[in-house]
Amino acid sequence: MSRNRSRRARTEARAESFRCLHCGLDVSMTAAGTGHRNHCPNCLWSRHLDDTPGDRAADCGARMEPLAISVRGDGEWVLVHRCTGCGVLHTNRTAGDDNALQLTRVAVRPLARPPFPLERLTAI
């Protein structure tokens, strides 16, 4: 195989999948519920590649930690990621094959580790 064909094959393979920088899973770029797969369905970590969804224009490239879940008005869950390199925050649609246990862990994290002592809560 010529060098150009080999390089083209690798580029096409990258466009179809990526390897998660956090857990090492090989992840397909296609996913139910989203047109721009940008996070691992296993551990929910992402990589800072986009300035806007799908543009691949970010220069950072660092890992993005799943911080929280936000719920849109229509009930759709959205992941909130923070870049471990530059600190930027991005929201990303969840996908149909995302690990439900991991999504739940992220969603309940504020309840499991509240930012204040629960004893301060009083009935009004």
C-alpha positions as CSV (number, residue, x, y, z in Angstrom):
1,M,0.0,0.0,0.0
2,S,1.4,3.4,-0.9
3,R,2.1,6.0,1.7
4,N,-0.7,8.3,0.6
5,R,-3.3,5.5,0.6
6,S,-2.2,4.4,4.1
7,R,-2.5,8.0,5.4
8,R,-5.9,8.4,3.7
9,A,-7.1,5.1,5.3
10,R,-6.0,6.3,8.8
11,T,-7.7,9.7,8.2
12,E,-11.0,7.9,7.2
13,A,-10.7,5.6,10.2
14,R,-10.3,8.6,12.5
15,A,-13.4,10.1,11.0
16,E,-15.4,7.0,11.9
17,S,-14.1,6.4,15.4
18,F,-11.8,7.7,18.2
19,R,-10.1,6.3,21.2
20,C,-11.2,7.8,24.6
21,L,-8.3,9.6,26.3
22,H,-9.7,8.8,29.7
23,C,-10.7,5.1,29.6
24,G,-9.2,3.9,26.3
25,L,-12.5,2.7,24.7
26,D,-12.7,2.8,20.9
27,V,-15.8,4.9,20.2
28,S,-17.8,5.1,17.0
29,M,-18.5,8.6,15.8
30,T,-22.1,7.7,15.1
31,A,-24.6,7.7,18.0
32,A,-28.3,7.8,18.4
33,G,-29.6,11.2,19.4
34,T,-26.7,13.4,18.3
35,G,-25.1,14.4,15.0
36,H,-21.7,15.3,16.6
37,R,-20.4,12.5,18.8
38,N,-18.0,14.2,21.1
39,H,-17.8,12.2,24.3
40,C,-17.2,8.6,25.3
41,P,-20.4,6.7,26.0
42,N,-18.6,4.6,28.7
43,C,-17.0,7.2,31.0
44,L,-18.6,10.4,29.5
45,W,-15.3,12.2,29.2
46,S,-14.7,14.3,26.1
47,R,-11.8,16.2,24.4
48,H,-11.7,19.9,23.7
49,L,-11.8,19.9,19.9
50,D,-14.7,22.2,19.1
51,D,-15.4,25.9,19.6
52,T,-18.9,25.2,18.3
53,P,-20.4,21.7,17.8
54,G,-18.6,19.9,15.0
55,D,-16.2,22.6,13.9
56,R,-13.0,21.0,15.2
57,A,-11.6,24.5,15.5
58,A,-10.3,24.5,19.2
59,D,-6.6,24.6,19.6
60,C,-6.6,23.2,23.2
61,G,-7.1,19.4,22.7
62,A,-7.1,18.7,26.5
63,R,-9.5,16.3,28.2
64,M,-12.9,17.5,29.3
65,E,-14.4,16.2,32.5
66,P,-18.1,15.6,32.8
67,L,-19.2,17.9,35.7
68,A,-23.0,17.9,35.7
69,I,-26.2,17.2,33.9
70,S,-28.6,20.0,32.8
71,V,-32.1,19.2,31.7
72,R,-33.6,21.2,28.8
73,G,-37.3,22.3,28.7
74,D,-38.2,19.2,26.6
75,G,-36.7,16.9,29.2
76,E,-33.5,16.1,27.2
77,W,-30.4,15.6,29.4
78,V,-27.3,17.5,28.4
79,L,-23.8,16.9,29.8
80,V,-21.8,19.9,31.1
81,H,-18.0,19.4,30.5
82,R,-15.1,21.5,31.8
83,C,-11.8,21.5,29.9
84,T,-8.9,20.3,32.2
85,G,-6.5,22.5,30.1
86,C,-8.2,25.9,29.7
87,G,-11.2,25.6,31.9
88,V,-13.8,26.4,29.2
89,L,-17.3,25.0,29.8
90,H,-19.3,23.2,27.0
91,T,-22.7,21.5,27.0
92,N,-23.1,18.4,25.0
93,R,-26.2,16.4,24.1
94,T,-26.3,12.9,25.6
95,A,-26.5,10.0,23.2
96,G,-28.7,7.0,23.2
97,D,-25.8,4.6,24.0
98,D,-24.4,6.6,26.9
99,N,-23.8,4.6,30.1
100,A,-27.0,5.1,32.2
101,L,-25.2,4.5,35.5
102,Q,-22.5,7.0,34.7
103,L,-25.1,9.6,33.7
104,T,-26.9,9.0,36.9
105,R,-23.7,9.3,38.9
106,V,-23.0,12.7,37.3
107,A,-26.6,13.8,37.9
108,V,-26.6,13.0,41.6
109,R,-23.1,14.2,42.3
110,P,-24.3,17.5,43.8
111,L,-26.6,15.6,46.2
112,A,-23.8,13.2,47.2
113,R,-21.3,16.0,47.8
114,P,-23.2,19.1,48.6
115,P,-21.2,22.4,48.6
116,F,-22.5,23.1,52.2
117,P,-23.3,21.1,55.3
118,L,-26.7,19.5,55.0
119,E,-27.4,20.5,58.6
120,R,-27.8,24.1,57.4
121,L,-31.1,23.1,55.7
122,T,-34.1,23.9,57.9
123,A,-37.8,23.8,57.2
124,I,-39.4,27.1,56.7
